Structure formats: C-alpha cells, structure tokens
C-alpha cells in the first residue's frame, strides 16, 4: 500500500508527515507527498493520517 497526496488540495500543514513519516514527507514545494510503499506496520497510521487530513487530500491504496 501507498499514501497519495492530492497536491491541488494539500495546504502543507505537515500533519501526515508528522504522524506517518514512513509514508509521507514534506516536499520542497512545501506540500506533503507520499514517497514510498508503506511498511505493513504503518498502514494504520497512514489511514489515520488520511482521516485526520484537514482538507481531505490523502488517500491510501
């Protein structure tokens, strides 16, 4: 599984990168990005980050 961030929706709050750094990071443009396959033990954290995203920019699939 992998996390994806809609760059058109992301506001760069950093919540996802803080709560699931194994799958999300802040890009040079100041917005979050999904950057690698999620380790199995981090999938729940990534799904929680998607639920908690204030603008609904994250999907995990």
SERO-4910 file (N, C-alpha, C, O; in steps of 0.05 Angstrom, whole numbers):
BEGIN
 pado doro    nc1    nc2    nc3   cac1   cac2   cac3    cc1    cc2    cc3    oc1    oc2    oc3
  Unk    A     17    -24      0      0      0      0     18     25      0     41     25      8
  Unk    A      5     47     -9     20     72    -11      1     95     -5    -23     93    -11
  Unk    A     11    116      7     -4    140     11     -1    159    -12     21    162    -23
  Unk    A    -22    173    -19    -21    192    -41    -33    218    -31    -52    219    -15
  Unk    A    -21    240    -40    -30    267    -32    -38    283    -57    -22    285    -75
  Unk    A    -62    293    -57    -71    310    -78    -59    337    -74    -66    352    -56
  Unk    A    -40    344    -91    -25    369    -89    -43    393    -93    -36    415    -83
  Unk    A    -65    390   -106    -83    413   -110    -99    419    -85   -109    441    -82
  Unk    A   -102    400    -67   -117    404    -42    -99    409    -18   -107    423      0
  Unk    A    -75    398    -19    -57    400      5    -51    429     12    -46    446     -6
  Unk    A    -51    434     38    -45    461     48    -18    462     63    -10    482     73
  Unk    A     -4    439     63     23    438     75     24    440    105     43    450    116
  Unk    A      3    430    119      3    432    148     23    413    161     32    418    184
  Unk    A     31    391    147     51    373    157     42    352    176     58    336    186
  Unk    A     16    351    181      5    331    200     11    302    191     19    286    208
  Unk    A      8    297    166     13    269    156     42    261    159     48    239    167
  Unk    A     60    279    152     89    273    154     97    270    184    115    254    190
  Unk    A     83    284    201     89    281    230     78    255    242     91    243    259
  Unk    A     55    247    232     43    223    244     50    197    230     48    176    241
  Unk    A     60    199    205     68    175    190     91    182    172     88    182    147
  Unk    A    115    187    183    138    194    167    148    172    149    164    176    131
  Unk    A    139    147    155    147    125    138    134    126    111    143    113     92
  Unk    A    112    141    108     98    142     83     95    170     71     89    173     47
  Unk    A     97    190     88     93    218     78    117    235     86    130    231    107
  Unk    A    122    255     69    143    274     76    135    301     63    117    302     46
  Unk    A    148    322     72    143    348     61    162    352     37    186    349     40
  Unk    A    151    359     14    167    363    -10    179    392    -10    172    408      7
  Unk    A    197    397    -28    210    423    -30    190    445    -36    196    469    -30
  Unk    A    167    439    -47    147    459    -53    130    466    -29    112    483    -30
  Unk    A    136    453     -5    122    459     19     97    443     23     83    446     44
  Unk    A     91    425      4     67    408      6     76    380     13     99    372      8
  Unk    A     57    365     24     63    337     31     62    319      5     50    326    -15
  Unk    A     76    297      8     76    277    -14     78    249     -2     91    245     19
  Unk    A     66    230    -15     70    202     -8     96    194    -22     99    198    -46
  Unk    A    114    182     -8    140    178    -20    151    150    -22    171    145    -35
  Unk    A    138    131     -9    147    103    -12    125     84     -4    105     92      8
  Unk    A    129     59    -11    110     39     -3    109     38     28    130     41     41
  Unk    A     86     35     39     83     34     68     91      8     79     81    -13     70
  Unk    A    108      7    100    113    -18    114     87    -27    126     70    -11    134
  Unk    A     82    -53    127     56    -64    136     48    -53    164     24    -49    169
  Unk    A     67    -49    182     60    -39    208     54     -9    209     47      1    231
  Unk    A     55      4    187     50     33    186     24     40    171     16     63    169
  Unk    A     11     20    160    -13     24    143    -35     37    160    -48     56    151
  Unk    A    -39     28    185    -60     40    201    -54     70    207    -72     86    207
  Unk    A    -29     77    212    -21    105    216    -27    121    191    -37    144    194
  Unk    A    -22    111    168    -27    125    143    -57    129    139    -65    151    130
  Unk    A    -72    109    145   -101    111    142   -112    132    162   -131    147    155
  Unk    A   -101    133    186   -109    153    205   -102    181    196   -117    200    200
  Unk    A    -78    183    184    -70    209    173    -90    218    151    -96    242    150
  Unk    A    -99    199    135   -118    206    114   -144    216    127   -156    235    117
  Unk    A   -153    203    148   -178    212    162   -174    239    175   -193    255    175
  Unk    A   -150    244    185   -145    269    200   -138    292    183   -138    315    192
  Unk    A   -132    288    157   -124    310    140   -146    331    139   -169    325    133
  Unk    A   -139    356    146   -159    377    148   -173    384    121   -194    396    121
  Unk    A   -160    377     99   -172    383     73   -178    359     56   -186    361     33
  Unk    A   -175    335     68   -182    310     53   -164    305     29   -174    294      9
  Unk    A   -139    312     31   -121    310      8   -107    282      6    -94    277    -14
  Unk    A   -111    265     26    -96    240     27   -114    216     21   -136    214     31
  Unk    A   -103    198      4   -115    172      1    -94    151      5    -70    155      0
  Unk    A   -102    127     14    -84    105     19    -96     81      3   -119     73      8
  Unk    A    -80     71    -15    -89     47    -30    -66     30    -39    -69     10    -52
***
